[in-house]
Amino acid sequence: MYYLAITQYAEELLGDLAKLPEWPERVRLMQANWIGRSVGVRFAFPYTLDGQDEKLWVFTTRADTIMGVTFCAVAAEHPLATHAAKNNPALAAFIDECKRGSVMEADIARSKRRVCRPASVWPIRSLRAIPVWVGNYVLMGYGEGAVMAVPAHDERDFHFARQYKLNIKQVIGIPGETFSTDTWQEWYADKERGRCVNSGKFDGLGYAAAVDAIAADLKAKDLGDKQVTWRLRDWGISRQRYWGCPIPIIHCDACGDVPVPDKDLPVVLPEDCVPDGSGNPLNKRADFVNCKCPKCGQAAKRETDTMDTFVDSSWYYARFASGRRADSMLDPEANIGCRWISTSAALSTPSCTCCIHASGRR
């Protein structure tokens, strides 16, 4: 698989949304949520496995509720789950089911479930063990592959704990409000008005002060610290199909993966391929696949994966504004952005140069 390393630009992508004042607010919010910057605390629950001291790392944006953790959940691929499944056929079967299931958020939300706990970990606050569950709603590719659960102050955890009769401990309170484990109330998750309760020395602290104090305690114990995480992931662009931009890589037994030299770009697809449903037709085209290594000149193979067609559609609008450009992809004027112009009566509304070129007008 090939990826575009868009995570390297997460901070820039998020910050530059402010430079798009004419975008609808809901679209900017959607983009911000997709990038998903979270400021929180990464911390560990110490435990022992096969005589070795280990740490179960989790990330939370609600460190102020840490004293209310009553269980943890790990992904099916997590080392704790793998270890526990060795002697637990039911757990092994569930893990296999998780691995074959959907990773779409909507599907996960509908199908989350509980299995027998595979292990226990020791929390930082006492000698009471915290049960660990394997959950198909926890993904190994996100964060640490483990999450802490505070049923009293997270709605999903609350319903999960109610369904399976797990412990619910209140650690956030608001004067005048009464907490009950019978039904979820919106104020349970209110970090603006909430204050720590049943939390020992942190009692009475608001959200920001509690997070700072708890993070400092964790850091002093070498068990955690503040951290920024991102929801954004690198973009997988490989497609095993004929249509799409060719990925300009040549595979050589001696030199490894070699980029196609600039002078040989663009790589042009054969125009007489007829997909028959049996896979990528490029793999059957020796005239396309077989080539020479640009480094050593020995026989090599051309990459047959093509890019996600969104790679094409994300830039071709600018090519419309560069239709007469023969020596580069974009005209310098088009490369700095579309210029809005007023047109003659032929076009009664303002249009950008790419729209004019696309319609055949100059």
C-alpha positions in Angstrom: 0.0 0.0 0.0 1.0 3.6 -0.7 0.1 6.5 1.6 0.2 10.3 1.4 1.7 11.5 4.7 -1.0 14.1 5.4 -0.5 13.7 9.2 2.6 15.7 8.9 0.4 18.7 8.0 -2.3 18.2 10.6 -1.5 21.5 12.5 -1.2 23.5 9.3 -4.5 22.0 7.9 -6.4 22.9 11.1 -4.9 26.4 11.4 -5.6 27.3 7.8 -9.3 26.7 8.2 -9.4 30.2 9.6 -8.1 31.5 6.3 -11.3 30.3 4.6 -13.9 32.8 5.8 -16.2 32.3 2.9 -16.6 28.6 3.5 -19.8 27.6 5.3 -19.2 27.3 9.1 -20.6 23.7 9.1 -18.1 22.7 6.4 -15.2 24.2 8.4 -16.5 22.4 11.5 -16.7 19.1 9.7 -13.1 19.5 8.5 -11.9 20.4 12.0 -13.6 17.3 13.4 -12.1 15.2 10.6 -8.6 16.5 11.6 -9.6 15.9 15.2 -7.1 17.7 17.4 -7.4 16.5 21.0 -5.6 17.8 24.0 -5.5 15.4 26.9 -3.4 13.2 29.1 -1.7 9.9 28.2 -1.2 7.7 31.2 -0.6 4.1 32.2 -2.2 1.4 34.4 0.7 -0.8 35.6 0.2 -4.5 35.7 2.2 -7.8 35.6 2.1 -10.3 32.8 4.1 -13.6 33.0 6.3 -12.1 35.7 7.1 -9.0 33.7 6.1 -5.4 34.7 4.0 -3.9 32.0 1.9 -0.7 31.4 -1.5 -0.4 29.8 -1.4 3.0 28.1 -4.6 5.0 27.5 -5.3 8.6 26.3 -8.1 10.7 27.7 -9.4 14.2 27.3 -11.2 13.9 30.7 -8.3 13.3 33.1 -10.5 15.0 35.7 -12.6 11.9 35.8 -9.7 9.5 36.3 -10.8 8.5 39.8 -14.0 7.2 38.3 -12.4 4.6 36.1 -14.2 1.3 36.7 -13.0 -0.8 33.7 -10.8 -0.6 30.6 -11.4 -1.9 27.1 -8.7 -3.0 24.6 -8.7 -3.7 20.9 -8.9 -7.3 19.6 -5.2 -7.0 18.5 -3.9 -5.7 21.8 -1.2 -7.8 23.4 -3.4 -8.2 26.5 -6.2 -9.7 24.4 -3.8 -11.9 22.5 -2.3 -13.3 25.7 -5.6 -13.9 27.3 -7.0 -15.7 24.3 -4.4 -18.4 24.5 -6.4 -20.2 27.2 -9.9 -18.8 26.4 -11.5 -20.3 23.3 -14.6 -18.0 23.6 -12.4 -15.0 23.8 -10.3 -16.2 20.8 -13.5 -16.7 18.8 -14.7 -13.2 19.7 -11.3 -11.7 18.7 -11.4 -13.4 15.4 -14.9 -12.0 14.9 -13.7 -8.5 15.7 -10.9 -8.7 13.2 -13.3 -9.6 10.5 -15.8 -6.9 11.4 -16.3 -3.4 10.1 -14.2 -0.5 11.3 -16.8 2.0 10.3 -17.7 4.2 13.3 -21.5 3.8 12.7 -21.2 0.0 12.5 -19.0 -0.2 15.6 -21.5 2.0 17.6 -24.3 -0.4 16.7 -22.5 -3.6 17.5 -20.3 -3.0 20.5 -20.4 -5.9 22.9 -18.8 -7.4 26.0 -16.8 -10.7 26.5 -15.3 -12.3 29.5 -12.5 -10.1 30.9 -9.1 -11.3 30.0 -7.0 -9.6 32.7 -6.9 -7.0 35.4 -4.7 -3.9 35.8 -3.8 -2.0 38.9 -4.9 1.7 38.9 -2.7 4.4 40.3 -5.1 5.3 43.1 -5.5 2.1 45.1 -4.8 -1.6 45.3 -8.2 -2.5 43.7 -7.8 -4.1 40.3 -9.6 -2.7 37.3 -11.2 -5.3 35.0 -10.1 -5.2 31.3 -12.5 -6.1 28.5 -12.0 -6.7 24.8 -14.2 -4.5 22.7 -14.9 -4.3 19.0 -15.4 -0.6 19.4 -11.7 -0.1 20.3 -9.4 0.1 17.3 -5.7 -0.7 17.6 -4.8 1.9 15.0 -6.2 4.7 17.1 -4.2 5.9 20.1 -2.9 3.1 22.2 -5.5 0.5 21.3 -7.0 0.8 24.8 -9.5 3.2 26.5 -10.4 3.9 30.0 -14.1 3.8 30.9 -15.8 6.2 33.3 -19.4 5.1 33.2 -20.6 7.9 35.5 -19.4 10.6 33.1 -19.4 9.2 29.6 -22.8 8.3 28.0 -21.5 5.3 26.0 -19.7 3.9 29.0 -22.8 4.5 31.1 -25.1 2.5 28.9 -22.4 -0.2 28.5 -22.0 -0.5 32.3 -25.8 -0.5 32.9 -26.3 -3.3 30.3 -23.6 -5.5 31.8 -24.0 -4.5 35.5 -20.6 -3.0 35.8 -19.6 -0.5 38.6 -20.5 3.2 38.1 -18.7 5.7 40.4 -19.6 9.4 40.4 -16.5 11.6 40.5 -17.9 14.9 39.1 -20.7 16.9 40.8 -22.6 20.1 40.3 -24.3 21.9 43.2 -28.0 21.3 43.2 -27.9 18.3 40.9 -28.5 14.7 42.1 -26.6 11.8 40.6 -28.4 8.5 39.9 -27.2 5.4 38.1 -30.7 4.7 36.9 -30.7 7.1 33.9 -28.2 9.2 32.0 -28.4 13.0 32.5 -26.5 15.5 30.3 -24.9 17.2 33.2 -22.9 14.1 34.1 -20.5 15.0 31.2 -20.5 18.8 31.9 -16.8 19.8 32.3 -17.7 23.5 32.4 -19.7 23.5 35.6 -18.5 20.2 37.1 -16.2 19.9 40.1 -14.3 16.8 41.3 -16.0 14.8 44.1 -15.0 11.4 45.6 -11.6 12.1 44.2 -9.4 12.5 47.3 -7.1 15.5 47.2 -8.6 16.6 43.9 -12.0 17.2 45.4 -13.4 20.7 44.5 -11.2 21.3 41.5 -12.7 22.3 38.2 -11.9 20.7 34.8 -8.7 22.6 33.9 -7.2 22.7 37.4 -8.0 19.0 37.9 -6.3 18.0 34.6 -3.2 20.0 35.5 -3.0 18.5 39.0 -3.6 14.9 37.9 -1.2 15.2 35.0 1.5 16.5 37.3 0.9 13.6 39.7 1.2 11.1 36.8 4.3 12.7 35.5 5.9 12.6 39.0 5.2 8.8 39.1 6.5 8.3 35.5 3.0 7.2 34.6 1.9 9.8 32.1 1.8 13.4 31.0 -0.2 15.9 28.8 -0.3 15.1 25.1 -1.9 16.3 21.9 -3.4 13.6 19.6 -5.0 13.7 16.1 -7.9 11.8 14.6 -6.4 12.4 11.1 -4.6 9.4 9.6 -2.3 9.1 6.6 -4.3 8.7 3.3 -4.1 5.3 1.7 -4.1 6.0 -2.0 -3.3 2.5 -3.5 -6.0 1.1 -5.8 -5.7 -2.3 -7.5 -7.5 -1.2 -10.7 -6.8 0.2 -14.1 -8.3 3.6 -13.9 -6.5 6.3 -11.9 -3.1 7.9 -12.0 -0.2 5.4 -12.2 2.0 5.3 -9.1 5.5 6.2 -10.5 7.5 3.5 -8.9 9.7 0.8 -10.5 10.6 -2.4 -8.5 14.1 -3.6 -9.0 15.6 -6.8 -7.4 18.9 -5.1 -6.9 17.9 -1.5 -6.1 14.6 -1.9 -4.4 11.8 0.6 -5.0 13.0 3.3 -7.4 11.0 6.5 -8.3 10.5 7.1 -12.0 12.8 9.9 -13.0 11.3 13.3 -13.7 12.3 13.1 -17.3 10.2 10.0 -17.8 7.0 11.5 -16.3 4.1 11.3 -16.7 3.7 7.5 -16.7 1.1 6.9 -19.3 -1.5 4.1 -19.0 -2.2 1.9 -22.1 -5.5 3.0 -23.6 -6.6 -0.4 -24.9 -7.1 -2.2 -21.6 -10.5 -3.8 -21.2 -11.3 -4.8 -17.5 -12.9 -8.2 -17.4 -13.6 -8.4 -13.6 -10.6 -10.7 -12.9 -8.4 -8.1 -11.2 -6.2 -5.3 -12.3 -5.7 -5.7 -16.1 -2.3 -3.9 -15.9 -0.8 -7.0 -14.3 -1.5 -8.8 -17.6 0.2 -6.2 -19.7 3.9 -7.1 -20.1 4.4 -4.1 -22.4 3.5 -1.9 -19.4 4.9 -3.9 -16.5 8.3 -4.9 -17.9 10.8 -2.0 -17.9 14.4 -1.1 -17.0 15.6 0.1 -13.6 16.5 3.8 -13.8 19.4 3.2 -11.5 21.2 0.1 -12.7 19.6 -0.6 -16.1 18.6 -4.1 -15.2 15.2 -5.7 -15.9 12.6 -4.4 -13.5 8.8 -4.3 -13.0 6.6 -1.2 -13.0 4.2 -0.7 -10.2 0.6 -1.6 -11.3 -1.3 0.0 -8.4 -3.0 3.3 -9.3 -3.9 6.2 -7.1 -7.3 6.9 -5.6 -9.2 8.8 -8.3 -9.7 11.6 -5.7 -6.0 12.4 -6.4 -7.1 13.2 -10.0 -10.2 15.2 -9.1 -8.5 17.3 -6.5 -6.4 19.1 -9.0 -7.8 18.8 -12.5 -10.0 21.9 -12.1 -6.7 23.9 -12.2 -5.6 22.1 -15.4 -8.7 23.4 -17.1 -7.2 26.9 -16.6 -3.9 25.7 -18.1 -5.2 24.0 -21.3 -2.6 25.6 -23.5 0.3 24.7 -21.2 2.4 22.0 -22.8 5.6 21.9 -20.7 4.1 21.6 -17.2 1.0 20.6 -15.4 -0.1 24.1 -14.4 0.2 27.5 -15.8 2.0 29.8 -13.3 -1.2 32.0 -13.0 -3.4 29.0 -12.4 -0.9 27.7 -9.8 -1.5 30.6 -7.5 -5.3 30.2 -7.5 -8.2 30.9 -9.7 -8.7 34.6 -10.6 -12.3 35.7 -10.4 -13.2 38.0 -13.3 -16.3 39.7 -14.6 -17.2 38.5 -18.1 -19.1 39.9 -21.0 -22.8 39.4 -21.6 -22.0 35.8 -22.7 -21.7 35.0 -19.0 -23.9 37.2 -16.9 -22.4 36.2 -13.5 -18.8 36.3 -12.3 -16.9 33.1 -13.1 -13.4 31.9 -12.3 -10.9 31.2 -15.1 -11.2 27.4 -14.7 -14.9 27.5 -15.4 -14.4 29.7 -18.5 -11.7 27.4 -19.9 -13.9 24.3 -19.1 -16.7 25.8 -21.1 -14.5 26.6 -24.1 -14.5 30.4 -23.6 -11.3 32.4 -23.2 
